[in-house]
Amino acid sequence: MNPETTKRNKENRDNSPSKSDPKDALIIADAVSRGFYYDFTRQTGDFQRLRTIMSDREFWVTNSVRLQNRIVRWLDIYFPEYASVFKDWTRPRSIATLKAFPSPSDLHSRSIEEVITGWKKYMKRAGGTTGRQKAAELLSKARQSVERPLHSWRQSKIYNGC
């Protein structure tokens, strides 16, 4: 008998979602005596593979979202103004910025040209009008930033186990 049939019929007996082996036995016996069941057939290999693939996809999507949220959290802690410069941190210019200049202090002594040069290692077209505007905005925000030092996480209560 299909386990889903047993699950669906549990509440019909006493209007309670409680679980117990005797209750399951009564549900199964009742369904069989009345003929309210279908023979349980195992799925073919294709359906099992599809189920596995969907489960894997769900796992990777969940992990991806978790990691993206963690990155946004770290950006909010260490460079709060970053989100006002780059609306989407996953865009190429934003990724190039994070690779070349991971903290606001890396930008303090830089010029617009140096920022664009730093981007060129990770982007095909780093300059241009948009690049200059973004570099100027980024430098302005980095100089105004209320930066938290990168080493401070080691001194936090979470890291020390308190």
Buried (B, 14 or more C-beta within 10 A) or exposed (E): BEEEBBEEBBEEEEEEEEEEEEBBEBBBEEBEEEEEBEEEEEEEEEEEEEEEEEEEEEEEEEEEEEEEEEEEEBBEEBBBBBBEBBEEBEEEBBBBBBEBBBBBBBBEEBEBEBBBBBBBEBBEEBBEEEBBEBBBBBBEBBEEBEBBEEEEEEEEEEEEEE
